[in-house]
Amino acid sequence: MSGGQGGYMAPAYERRKHERRGYEMPLEYSLSVVEFKKLQKVNSSGTAVDISDEGIGFLTSFPLEPGHILRIKKEADSFQTAMVRWVGKFEEKFRVGVLLYK
């Protein structure tokens, strides 16, 4: 395995600081992306599948990338900022893990 210190990458369960809990709920988010040299605002949605004290895992059809900064809708006029940490293909969707900013 590669990555981590000295070429060793700890299994995911060893890297986690906080326990994940099942959490199924619709999720709306927005982000800005550069497309054809223009900054575009994208509004999209997904379904949360788990949550921890520092992050959320969810499924979406939009091809997010690690490093994208999201605004996740909490309530009518309330948002939570998050950074995409990892993305994996899951059937016809993407499984995404984000770190929530406090």
N, C-alpha and C positions, 0 to 999 in steps of 0.2 A: 504494500500500500504506500501511497505517497501522501504528502501533505503533513501538516503538524510539525512538531519539533523532531529533528533527526529522522525525517522520513516516515514517522509513525503517525497514523491518524486514529485517534481514539474512536471506538464505536459511538454512535450518536447518544446512546443512553448514558455514556460516561461524560460526554461534553455538556450535557444539559445541566443548567444550574437550578431550574425550576421544573416541577412535575407538570406534565400536560394533563389536561382534563378534556373529556369529550364535550363538544360544544357545537351543536348544529343549529345554525341560524343564517338567514340571508344577510349579505354584507354588500354595501355600496362603497365604492372608492373612486378617487380621481387622481390623475397624475399628468405631468407635462412631458411630452416626448418631442424630439426633433424628427420631422418627417419632410423629406425633400427640402431641406435647409430652412424649414419653417417650424416654429414652436407651436405645437398643437396641444390643447387640453383634451384629455380623454376621460370620459366618465364610463365606468364599467361596474360590473357586479360579480358576485360569486356566492359561495356557500361556505361559511366557517365550519371547520370539522373538529378543531381542537383549540384550546387556549391555555396559556400559562401566565404567570405573573409578569413576564416580559414580552410575550409574543402571541401571535395567532397563526394557525395553519388553516388554509382555505383552498377551495377549488375554484377555478375561473377559466373562461374560454379565451381571455386576453393573454397574449404571450409576454408576460412580465419578464424582467431580467434582474439578476442580482445588482443591487445598487440603486434601483429605482426608488424614489421617495413617493409614498402614497399619502393621501388624505383620506382616512377611513371615516365614514359618516357614523357618528354615535347617536345623535338625536337631530331634530329639525335643523338647528343652527350650530351644532357642535361636532367637531372633528378631532380625530386622533391621528397624529403624524406617525408614520412607520417606514422602515427601510426594508426592502426585499433582501433577504439573506440567501435564499436558495429557491430554485425552481426545478421541478421534475415533471416529465410528461406522465399523465395518468389517463389512460384510455384516450378519449378525444379532448381532454381538458388538461390544465396545468395545475399541479399541486404546488402551492407556494407557502413559504415560511417567512414571516416578517417579524422584525424586532420593533416593538413599540417604544416611541420616545416619550419620556415622562414630561 
